[in-house]
Amino acid sequence: MCGIIASIALSTSYCLACPKEQGLPGDGQDSLSNESLADSLHHSLTNGFHDLLANCFVCTNAIKDQTTNGKSSQNNKSDGAIRKKMAWSPGHAKKHLLESKLLAGLDKIHHRGPDSRGTWINQSNTIAFGHCRLSLNDLTPTGRQPLHSPDQLVHAVINGELYDYDILRQLCIDRIGYRFQGHSDSELVIALYKVFGAPTFLNHLRGEFSFVLYDEERQQVLAGRDRYGIKPLFWTVIKGHDQERRLLFASEAKAFLPLGWTPEWDTKSIATGAFDYDDERTLFKDIRKVRPGHIITINSEGMSNYQYWDMDYSSHKAHANELSSSLDQITLDVDHTIIKVREELVDSVRRRMHADVPVGIYLSGGLDSSAIAGIASQLRQQEGTTNGNGTKSGMECFCISFGDDSDFDEANIAQRTADHLGLHLNRCKVDEAALADNFEETTWHNERHSLDLGTVGKYCLSRKVQETGYKAILSGEGADEIFGGYPWFLVDMFESADSVDTSETQLHNSSQLYERVREAIVTRFRQMMGEHWDPLAVSPELLSELGHNYGFIASIMWGSAEEVLKPELRRSLDEKLRVLLDCLPEGGKRHMAEGDWHPLHSSLYVWNKTQLANFAMILECDRQEMSHSVEGRVPFLDHHLTDYVNSLPANLKIHHDPNMDLQEDDSPWWTSDNESGLRQFREKWLLREAARPFLTDEIYERRKHLYTAPAAWPMGGPLYKRFEKLVTRESVEKLGFVSWEDVEPLLQTAFGDGGSHRAFRNLISVAAWVVLSQRFGIPRASV
């Protein structure tokens, strides 16, 4: 059981699938780690039940009909419809019961597609799709979902946005004479599946997507997710009232609630941090992620999990053998490389400006969003590229303002950039009261905890976008993970030489500057992370397997909230890193262990597999944007661009420039004296040079500043009162896995003069768990 889906602008996917008389082969690498879920699924696959469910929600502009007897019927609701698709098959239950459960699941995620909704149920009631739509492309009825092939044998629900539409459409027409129903980019999923089959058709998909597809002829279901996990997709197995087990897929776990799912905490996942890794697990027991770059296939042979794409980096060993190249030739190659990166980035932005509705831009005071805004402005002026449907006189930008007195506010810098580009900037003021008032709703949408309030700020910003009338936004996420922007990557950069030109080689191999710089950055880490910086606490064997990623190890130690867990749940750093390593793809682990990748690239790889996919893309992008029916588009994660950048040497990303302006920056990572030479290194150097024509001098020269919300707040203020209300002895003890003795002092130590930022982060985590416990109705965990 599998299907093919085509959709234009969608948001997420959710599917239920119950194959008949199938075994669970597993592929070793992607074996199910939770025994109870594996047993449940194995029982379902081997005990001959008929039902197959697929439920997905997508962001598009029209809805597909609700179906009975294999036909579609329309259900168009403007107040709560959501771009989402769902499929559910309760054996021999009546269709109206099946449909009612689908619609109830759609209600839970109506924010993802408020424009319309639709369902499809096959004749035997074994497969059903549901969809809620956010209309962005092809605003006619032909863009409605679920989608079906012309021969009515392939059915799909799709979430996200696909690019290269005109080229791929013509390819499908030329190859098999495929008859498209309209001009929705989502149709490409079914069409390309028809042309190339699975998994080959995934190689042609370019963009942000997740989908569930059912192929009647081949009797198989496919559930897939884009390369970087920009769009989410979850799955689980439930037991219905008739005792039949069903496999479900959904864009958000809350959609499972009306379908029979009873939430429980996965305390092992919380304790080890597995929910943040390249692991299937989440905070909820038996709720799994479809991993980025993977496709799940369910057919007569069972269930398999296939990785169709992974990141690869240039060979560090090969670069070490390039010393014989002349400096002139290498300089020419670097110049060519900068131009090539610029061309790929401009092309990525150009494609993501296409829509049948206006597209806005997130603009902060940083390099990444400023580059996107600059490119978009130039495309509009020089090429006449339209910003969406062109109904606005000019492009609109949006930024968060935490207040002029906050060290975290970049609104004034964003305003100067917008003025330079001739763009209108909408400021979203987020003060302490706004953070407190929106914390619980943000957590409900997140479906997990966060260690700061930055996600609440993004939640408020997305609401501003919606109120201004925009449904799509360009965002700068992904640049730091691809080009080496975060300060902890510096430790890994200086771990090993990487030769791309003569001066760099001399730096690493003969100059004392290299050692001085490494000592300076390690000292800076110790100052910033205090007792949490101790790479010697990691066993040498494990450190070698991780490619000597000191910076990433430190960031994990820094971000852990394990101090508030019950003592019996707390894990050593080695244990947590072992879980992280075990879930990584074998190819990546091999490259790291054998030293084939530069340590910086190993660190980028692990970070992309963990924090990018599970935090940045989901918490700071998809969940916040879709909570207000806004689709985020991320040009920096176009795989044509990233594949090229990943093939380049590490020191083009963090680069030594002895002629760089040595003026001290206010970023805490660059405030040390320059005797060490630390400030002669430039993070994201390659991106900075590629984007230079689109940047103001202020942005070009500015250092990286992490996006986060302020963490210092007074006693007795709105946040103090909010957390005081949420974090009580009763609510904490009801969680079952948190130690009240360690939580009780947090309110006093997190607020007021000299308040501990780490205590504040731990308090945020506990408060989020309390909100989830209450909103999801999660019973006390037993540990």
C-alpha positions in Angstrom: 0.0 0.0 0.0 1.5 3.2 -1.1 0.5 6.2 -3.1 1.6 9.1 -5.2 0.7 12.6 -4.3 0.9 16.0 -6.0 0.3 19.2 -4.2 1.1 22.9 -4.6 1.4 24.7 -1.3 1.0 22.5 1.6 2.1 22.2 5.2 2.2 18.6 6.6 1.3 15.0 6.1 -0.4 12.4 8.3 -1.1 8.8 7.3 -2.5 5.7 8.7 -1.6 2.4 7.1 -2.4 -1.1 8.0 -1.0 -3.7 5.5 -2.3 -7.2 5.2 -0.3 -10.3 6.2 3.1 -8.7 6.0 6.3 -9.2 7.9 8.4 -6.4 9.3 11.8 -6.9 7.7 13.5 -3.8 8.8 16.8 -2.7 7.2 19.1 -2.8 10.2 20.1 0.8 10.1 16.5 2.0 10.5 15.2 -0.7 12.8 12.5 0.4 15.3 14.2 1.2 18.6 11.0 1.2 20.7 10.2 -2.4 21.5 6.5 -1.9 22.3 5.9 0.0 19.0 7.9 -2.5 17.0 5.9 -5.4 18.5 2.6 -3.6 17.8 3.5 -2.9 14.3 4.8 -6.4 13.7 1.6 -7.8 15.1 -0.4 -5.6 12.7 1.7 -6.6 9.7 1.5 -10.3 10.4 -2.1 -10.9 11.6 -3.9 -10.2 8.4 -6.0 -7.2 9.1 -7.2 -5.3 6.1 -7.2 -1.8 7.0 -4.9 0.9 5.6 -5.0 4.5 6.6 -3.2 7.5 5.4 -3.7 10.9 6.8 -1.8 14.0 5.6 -2.4 17.7 5.7 -1.1 20.0 3.0 -0.9 23.7 2.5 -2.7 24.6 -0.8 -5.4 26.8 -1.9 -8.3 24.6 -2.8 -9.6 21.4 -1.3 -10.2 18.0 -2.7 -13.5 16.5 -2.2 -14.6 14.2 0.5 -15.1 10.7 -0.9 -17.4 7.9 -0.5 -17.2 4.8 -2.7 -13.9 6.0 -4.1 -15.3 9.3 -5.2 -14.6 12.7 -3.9 -16.9 15.0 -2.1 -16.3 18.6 -1.1 -16.3 20.1 2.3 -15.3 23.7 2.3 -15.1 25.5 5.7 -13.5 28.9 5.9 -13.4 29.0 9.7 -11.5 25.9 10.7 -10.4 24.1 7.5 -6.8 23.3 7.5 -4.3 22.2 4.9 -3.8 18.7 6.0 -4.5 15.2 4.8 -5.6 12.3 6.8 -6.4 8.7 6.1 -8.1 6.3 8.4 -9.5 2.8 7.9 -11.3 1.1 10.8 -11.9 -2.2 9.2 -15.6 -2.6 8.4 -16.8 0.5 10.2 -19.3 2.7 8.4 -18.0 5.4 6.2 -19.6 8.2 8.2 -17.7 7.1 11.3 -14.5 7.0 9.3 -15.2 10.4 7.9 -16.1 11.9 11.2 -12.8 10.8 12.7 -10.9 12.2 9.8 -12.6 15.6 10.2 -12.0 15.5 13.9 -8.3 15.0 13.3 -8.3 17.8 10.8 -9.9 20.1 13.4 -6.8 19.6 15.6 -4.5 21.0 12.9 -6.9 23.4 11.2 -4.3 26.2 11.6 -2.2 24.5 8.9 -4.8 25.0 6.2 -7.8 27.2 7.0 -8.9 27.7 3.4 -10.6 24.4 2.7 -10.5 20.7 3.5 -11.3 17.4 1.8 -11.2 13.7 2.4 -11.0 10.6 0.2 -12.0 7.0 1.2 -11.6 4.0 -1.1 -14.5 1.6 -1.9 -13.5 -1.0 0.6 -13.0 1.5 3.4 -9.4 0.3 3.8 -7.7 3.6 2.8 -8.7 7.2 3.5 -7.1 10.5 3.0 -7.9 13.8 4.6 -6.5 17.2 3.7 -6.6 20.8 4.9 -5.4 23.4 2.5 -3.6 26.7 2.6 -4.0 28.3 -0.9 -0.7 29.5 -2.3 -0.4 28.3 -5.9 -3.1 27.4 -8.5 -6.0 29.1 -6.7 -8.5 27.2 -8.9 -10.3 24.0 -7.9 -7.7 21.9 -9.7 -5.3 22.6 -6.8 -7.5 20.8 -4.3 -6.3 17.7 -2.4 -6.3 14.8 -2.0 -4.8 14.4 -5.5 -5.4 11.6 -7.9 -3.7 10.3 -11.1 -5.6 10.5 -14.4 -6.2 6.7 -14.3 -7.4 7.0 -10.6 -4.9 4.4 -9.5 -2.6 6.7 -7.5 -3.7 9.0 -4.7 -1.7 11.4 -2.6 -1.7 14.2 0.0 1.2 16.5 0.0 2.5 19.3 2.3 5.0 21.9 1.2 6.2 23.5 -2.0 8.0 22.0 -5.0 10.0 24.0 -7.5 11.2 23.5 -11.2 7.5 23.0 -12.0 7.6 24.0 -15.7 10.6 21.9 -16.5 9.4 18.8 -14.6 5.9 19.1 -15.9 7.2 19.1 -19.5 9.5 16.1 -18.7 6.5 14.1 -17.5 4.5 15.0 -20.6 7.3 14.1 -22.9 8.1 10.8 -21.2 4.6 9.3 -20.8 2.2 11.9 -22.0 1.0 12.5 -18.4 -2.2 14.6 -18.3 -2.0 17.2 -15.5 -5.3 18.3 -14.0 -4.2 21.8 -13.3 -1.1 23.9 -12.4 -0.5 22.8 -8.9 3.2 22.0 -8.2 2.0 19.2 -5.9 0.8 17.2 -8.9 4.5 16.6 -9.7 4.7 14.0 -6.9 2.2 11.7 -8.7 3.5 12.5 -12.2 7.1 11.9 -11.3 6.2 8.7 -9.5 4.4 7.5 -12.6 7.5 8.3 -14.8 10.3 7.1 -12.6 8.8 5.0 -9.8 10.0 4.8 -6.2 12.5 5.8 -4.8 14.0 7.3 -8.0 11.3 10.0 -8.4 12.4 11.6 -5.1 15.7 12.6 -6.8 13.7 15.0 -9.0 11.8 16.7 -6.1 13.2 20.1 -5.2 11.8 22.0 -2.3 10.2 21.6 1.1 7.7 18.7 1.3 6.3 15.7 3.1 3.7 13.3 1.6 1.7 10.1 1.8 1.0 8.3 -1.5 -1.1 5.2 -2.2 -0.7 3.1 -5.4 -3.7 0.9 -5.9 -2.1 -1.2 -8.7 1.1 -2.0 -6.8 -0.7 -2.1 -3.4 1.8 0.0 -1.7 1.9 3.1 0.5 4.8 5.6 0.4 5.5 8.2 3.1 8.4 10.6 2.5 10.0 13.8 3.8 12.3 16.4 2.2 16.1 16.3 2.5 16.5 18.6 5.5 13.3 17.9 7.3 11.8 21.3 6.6 8.3 19.8 6.7 7.4 17.4 9.5 5.8 13.9 9.3 5.1 11.6 12.2 3.8 8.1 12.5 2.5 5.7 15.1 0.5 2.5 15.6 -2.8 2.5 17.4 -5.3 -0.2 18.5 -8.9 0.7 17.7 -12.1 -0.2 19.5 -12.3 -3.3 17.3 -8.8 -4.3 18.6 -7.3 -3.8 15.1 -3.9 -2.0 15.0 -3.4 0.7 12.5 -0.3 2.6 11.3 -0.9 6.4 11.2 1.0 9.2 9.7 0.5 12.9 10.5 2.2 16.3 10.3 1.5 16.9 14.0 1.0 14.4 16.8 -2.1 16.2 18.0 -3.9 15.0 14.9 -3.7 11.5 16.3 -5.8 12.3 19.3 -9.3 11.8 17.7 -8.0 8.6 16.1 -7.5 6.6 19.3 -4.0 7.7 20.4 -3.4 7.9 24.1 -0.4 10.1 24.8 2.4 8.9 27.1 5.8 10.3 27.9 8.9 8.7 26.4 11.1 9.2 29.4 14.1 7.4 27.9 14.0 9.7 24.8 13.8 12.8 27.1 16.7 11.6 29.3 19.0 10.7 26.5 18.0 13.6 24.2 17.0 11.1 21.4 14.1 13.4 20.4 16.7 16.0 19.3 18.8 13.5 17.3 18.6 11.8 14.0 16.4 9.3 15.7 12.8 8.4 15.1 11.8 9.1 18.7 9.9 12.1 20.1 8.9 13.2 23.6 5.8 10.9 23.2 6.0 7.2 23.6 5.4 5.4 20.3 5.2 8.6 18.2 7.9 8.5 15.6 9.4 10.9 13.1 9.8 10.1 9.4 13.5 11.1 9.2 14.6 13.8 6.8 15.7 12.4 3.4 13.9 9.1 4.1 10.9 7.3 2.5 8.9 4.6 4.2 7.4 1.9 2.0 4.7 -0.5 3.0 3.7 -3.3 0.6 3.3 -7.0 0.4 6.9 -7.5 1.5 6.5 -5.6 4.7 7.7 -2.2 5.9 11.0 -0.7 4.9 12.7 2.6 5.7 15.0 3.9 2.9 17.4 6.8 3.0 17.2 8.4 -0.5 19.6 11.3 0.2 22.3 12.4 2.7 24.8 15.2 3.0 28.3 14.6 1.8 31.4 16.7 2.2 34.7 17.2 0.4 37.5 14.9 1.2 39.8 16.4 3.8 42.6 14.0 2.8 42.3 15.1 -0.8 42.6 18.8 0.1 45.8 18.0 2.0 47.4 16.8 -1.3 46.7 20.1 -3.1 49.7 22.0 -1.9 51.4 21.7 -5.3 48.8 24.0 -6.9 50.0 27.5 -7.7 48.6 30.3 -5.6 47.3 32.1 -8.7 45.3 29.1 -9.8 43.8 28.6 -6.4 42.9 32.3 -6.1 41.2 32.0 -9.5 39.3 28.9 -8.3 38.1 30.7 -5.1 36.8 33.7 -7.1 35.0 31.3 -9.4 33.6 29.5 -6.3 32.2 32.7 -4.9 30.5 33.5 -8.2 29.0 30.0 -8.3 27.6 30.2 -4.8 26.1 33.6 -5.6 24.5 32.2 -8.7 23.0 29.2 -6.9 21.7 31.3 -4.0 20.1 33.9 -6.4 18.5 31.1 -8.3 17.1 29.5 -5.1 15.6 32.9 -4.0 14.1 33.4 -7.5 12.3 30.1 -7.4 10.9 30.7 -3.9 9.5 34.1 -4.9 7.0 32.3 -7.2 3.5 32.1 -5.9 -0.1 33.1 -6.7 -0.1 35.2 -3.5 2.3 37.8 -2.2 5.5 36.5 -0.5 7.1 38.4 2.4 10.5 38.3 4.0 11.8 37.8 7.5 14.5 40.5 8.1 16.7 40.6 11.2 19.9 42.4 11.7 21.9 39.5 10.4 23.7 38.4 7.3 21.4 35.6 6.3 18.1 37.4 6.1 19.7 40.5 4.8 21.2 38.6 1.9 17.7 37.1 1.1 16.1 40.5 1.2 18.8 42.1 -0.9 18.6 39.4 -3.6 14.8 39.5 -3.7 14.9 43.3 -4.0 17.4 43.1 -6.9 15.5 40.4 -8.7 12.4 42.5 -8.6 14.2 45.6 -9.8 16.5 44.1 -12.5 14.6 41.1 -13.7 11.1 42.1 -13.0 10.6 39.0 -10.9 7.2 39.3 -9.2 6.8 39.0 -5.5 4.0 36.4 -5.4 1.1 37.7 -7.5 2.5 41.2 -7.5 -0.6 42.8 -6.0 1.5 44.7 -3.5 3.3 47.8 -4.6 6.5 46.7 -2.8 7.8 43.8 -0.8 7.0 43.6 2.9 9.6 42.6 5.5 9.0 41.5 9.1 11.2 41.6 12.2 10.9 41.1 15.9 11.7 43.9 18.3 12.4 43.0 21.9 12.8 46.7 22.8 15.6 49.2 22.3 17.0 48.5 25.8 17.5 44.9 25.1 20.8 43.5 23.9 18.8 41.0 21.8 17.0 43.6 19.7 18.1 44.0 16.0 15.1 46.0 14.7 17.0 49.2 14.2 19.6 47.4 12.1 16.9 45.7 10.1 15.2 49.1 9.6 18.4 50.5 8.1 18.7 47.5 5.8 15.1 47.9 4.7 15.6 51.6 4.0 18.6 50.9 1.9 16.7 48.3 -0.2 13.6 50.4 -0.4 11.5 47.8 1.4 8.8 48.4 4.0 9.5 46.9 7.4 6.8 45.7 9.8 8.0 45.6 13.4 6.5 43.1 15.8 7.0 44.3 19.4 7.5 41.4 21.7 7.8 42.5 25.4 7.8 40.4 28.6 4.0 40.4 28.7 3.8 39.1 25.1 6.2 36.3 25.9 4.2 35.3 29.0 0.8 35.5 27.3 1.9 33.4 24.3 4.0 30.8 26.0 1.4 28.2 26.5 -0.1 28.4 23.0 3.4 28.3 21.5 4.2 25.1 23.5 1.0 23.5 22.3 2.0 24.0 18.7 5.6 23.0 19.4 4.6 19.7 20.9 7.9 19.7 22.8 10.0 22.0 25.1 12.5 24.6 24.1 15.4 26.0 26.2 14.6 29.6 25.5 11.7 31.9 24.5 12.9 32.5 21.0 10.1 30.3 19.6 7.5 32.4 21.4 9.0 35.5 19.7 8.7 33.7 16.3 5.1 32.7 17.1 4.2 36.4 17.6 6.1 37.4 14.5 4.2 34.8 12.4 0.9 36.2 13.7 2.0 39.7 12.5 2.7 38.2 9.0 -0.8 36.7 9.0 -2.4 39.9 10.2 -0.7 41.8 7.4 -2.3 39.5 4.8 0.7 37.3 3.8 0.6 33.5 3.5 4.2 32.9 2.5 7.5 34.1 3.8 11.2 33.9 2.9 13.4 33.0 5.8 17.2 32.9 6.3 17.3 29.7 8.4 19.9 27.1 7.4 22.8 29.4 6.5 24.7 28.9 9.7 24.4 25.1 9.4 25.7 25.1 5.8 28.3 27.8 5.9 29.6 27.5 9.4 28.1 30.4 11.3 27.8 29.3 14.9 30.7 30.1 17.2 31.1 26.6 18.6 32.1 25.5 15.1 35.4 27.4 15.6 36.8 24.8 17.9 36.3 22.2 15.2 37.7 24.4 12.5 41.0 24.7 14.4 41.2 21.0 15.1 42.9 20.2 11.8 44.5 21.9 8.9 42.6 22.4 5.7 44.6 23.7 2.7 43.0 25.8 0.0 45.7 28.3 -0.5 49.3 28.9 0.5 48.7 31.4 3.3 46.1 29.1 4.9 48.5 26.1 4.8 51.2 28.2 6.4 48.8 29.2 9.1 48.0 25.7 10.1 51.4 24.0 9.6 54.1 26.5 10.4 52.7 29.5 12.2 52.1 29.8 15.9 49.0 31.7 15.1 47.0 28.5 14.8 47.8 27.3 18.3 47.1 30.8 19.8 43.7 31.0 18.1 42.7 27.5 19.2 43.7 28.3 22.8 41.8 31.5 22.7 38.6 30.0 21.4 38.7 27.1 23.9 39.2 29.6 26.7 36.2 31.5 25.4 34.1 28.3 25.5 35.1 27.6 29.1 34.1 31.1 30.1 30.7 30.9 28.3 29.9 27.3 29.4 31.5 27.1 32.7 31.3 23.6 34.2 29.5 22.3 31.1 32.7 22.5 29.0 34.7 19.3 29.6 35.5 17.4 26.4 37.8 15.2 28.5 34.7 13.7 30.0 34.1 11.9 26.7 35.8 8.6 26.2 38.6 8.7 23.5 36.9 6.0 21.5 33.6 7.8 21.3 35.3 11.1 20.6 37.1 9.5 17.6 33.8 8.1 16.3 32.3 11.5 16.5 35.1 13.0 14.4 36.5 15.0 17.4 33.6 17.4 17.4 34.4 19.3 20.6 32.2 22.2 19.8 29.1 20.1 19.2 29.7 18.1 22.4 30.0 21.4 24.4 26.7 22.7 22.9 24.9 19.5 23.9 26.2 19.7 27.4 25.2 23.4 27.6 21.7 22.8 26.3 20.8 19.8 28.5 18.0 20.2 31.1 18.9 16.9 32.9 19.5 18.6 36.2 15.8 18.7 36.8 15.1 15.1 35.9 14.8 12.4 38.6 18.3 11.1 39.5 17.5 7.6 38.1 16.9 9.1 34.6 20.0 11.2 34.4 22.5 9.9 31.8 26.2 10.4 31.5 27.6 12.4 28.5 29.0 9.2 27.0 25.6 7.6 27.2 23.9 10.5 25.4 26.5 10.7 22.8 26.3 7.0 22.2 22.6 7.4 21.5 23.4 10.2 19.1 26.0 8.3 17.3 24.0 5.1 17.0 21.2 6.8 15.1 23.4 8.5 12.5 23.6 6.9 9.0 26.4 4.4 8.6 28.0 6.4 5.8 28.3 9.6 7.8 29.7 7.7 10.8 32.3 6.1 8.6 33.5 9.4 7.1 33.8 10.9 10.6 35.6 7.9 12.1 38.1 7.6 9.3 38.9 11.3 9.2 37.8 11.6 5.6 35.9 14.8 6.5 37.4 17.9 8.1 36.3 18.1 11.8 34.3 21.2 10.9 32.4 19.3 8.3 31.8 16.4 10.7 30.4 18.9 13.2 28.2 20.5 10.5 26.9 17.1 9.6 26.0 16.1 13.1 24.4 19.5 13.8 22.3 19.3 10.6 21.1 15.8 11.6 20.1 17.0 15.0 19.5 20.6 15.8 18.6 21.8 12.4 16.1 19.2 11.6 14.5 18.9 15.1 14.8 22.4 16.4 15.5 25.1 13.9 13.3 23.8 11.1 10.5 22.6 13.2 10.3 24.8 16.3 11.6 28.1 14.9 10.1 27.7 11.4 7.3 25.2 10.6 5.4 25.1 13.9 5.5 28.9 14.4 4.7 29.8 10.8 2.0 27.2 10.4 0.4 28.1 13.7 -0.8 31.2 11.9 -1.3 29.6 8.4 2.0 31.0 7.0 4.3 28.9 4.8 8.0 29.4 5.3 10.4 29.0 2.4 14.2 28.6 3.1 16.4 29.4 0.1 19.6 28.4 2.0 18.5 24.8 2.1 17.9 24.3 -1.6 19.9 21.0 -2.1 21.4 22.3 -5.4 23.1 25.0 -3.3 24.0 22.9 -0.3 25.4 20.0 -2.3 27.8 22.5 -4.0 28.8 24.2 -0.8 29.3 20.9 1.0 31.8 19.9 -1.7 34.1 22.9 -0.9 37.0 23.0 1.6 36.2 23.9 5.3 38.4 27.0 5.4 36.2 28.8 2.8 33.5 28.7 5.4 35.6 29.9 8.4 38.4 31.8 6.8 41.5 33.6 7.9 41.8 37.2 6.7 44.9 39.0 8.1 43.7 42.3 6.6 40.3 42.2 8.2 39.2 45.1 10.2 40.2 44.3 13.8 37.5 46.5 15.4 36.1 44.8 18.4 32.5 43.5 18.0 29.9 43.4 20.7 29.3 39.7 20.2 30.6 37.9 23.3 32.5 35.5 21.1 34.7 38.2 19.6 35.3 40.6 22.5 38.7 39.2 23.6 41.9 41.1 22.8 43.3 40.4 19.4 46.7 39.2 20.5 45.6 35.7 19.7 44.5 36.6 16.1 41.0 35.2 16.8 39.3 38.2 15.2 41.2 37.6 12.0 38.9 34.7 11.3 35.6 35.3 9.6 32.6 32.9 10.1 30.5 32.2 7.0 33.2 33.9 4.9 32.1 32.2 1.7 28.5 33.3 2.1 29.6 36.8 3.1 31.6 37.2 -0.1 28.9 35.6 -2.3 26.3 37.9 -0.9 28.5 41.1 -0.8 26.7 42.8 -3.8 23.4 42.6 -1.9 24.6 43.8 1.6 25.1 47.1 3.3 28.6 47.7 4.7 27.1 47.4 8.2 25.8 43.9 7.6 28.9 42.8 5.7 31.2 43.7 8.6 29.0 42.6 11.4 29.7 39.4 13.3 27.3 36.5 13.9 24.7 37.2 16.7 22.6 34.3 17.8 18.9 34.7 17.7 17.3 34.2 21.0 14.9 36.0 23.3 16.1 37.9 26.4 16.6 35.6 29.5 17.0 38.2 32.3 13.7 39.3 33.8 12.6 40.8 37.1 11.0 39.1 40.0 7.2 39.5 40.1 6.8 40.3 36.4 4.5 38.7 33.8 6.9 35.8 33.1 7.6 35.2 36.8 3.8 35.0 37.4 3.2 32.8 34.4 5.8 30.2 35.5 4.7 30.5 39.2 1.3 29.5 38.0 2.4 26.6 35.9 5.3 25.2 37.9 3.7 24.0 41.1 4.6 21.0 43.2 1.3 19.3 42.1 1.9 19.9 38.4 5.6 18.9 38.5 4.9 15.7 40.5 2.2 14.8 38.0 4.8 14.6 35.3 6.5 11.7 37.1 10.0 12.1 35.6 11.0 15.5 37.1 12.5 16.1 40.5 10.5 18.7 42.5 13.4 19.2 44.9 15.5 20.4 42.0 12.8 22.5 40.4 11.5 24.3 43.5 14.4 26.8 43.7 14.3 27.7 40.1 11.8 30.6 40.4 14.0 32.3 42.8 17.3 31.7 41.0 16.1 32.4 37.5 14.7 35.9 38.1 15.9 39.2 39.4 19.3 40.7 39.5 22.0 38.2 38.9 19.4 35.6 37.8 20.9 32.4 36.4 20.3 31.9 32.7 20.7 28.2 33.1 18.1 28.1 35.8 15.8 30.1 33.5 16.3 27.6 30.7 15.5 24.7 33.0 12.4 26.5 34.2 11.2 27.0 30.6 11.6 23.3 30.0 9.7 22.2 33.0 6.9 24.8 32.3 6.6 23.4 28.8 6.3 19.9 30.0 3.5 21.0 32.4 1.7 22.7 29.5 1.9 19.6 27.3 0.8 17.4 30.1 -2.3 19.5 30.6 -3.2 20.1 27.0 -2.6 16.5 25.8 -3.9 14.9 28.9 -0.7 12.9 29.5 -0.8 10.6 32.6 2.0 10.5 35.1 5.1 8.7 33.9 6.4 5.7 35.8 10.2 5.6 36.0 
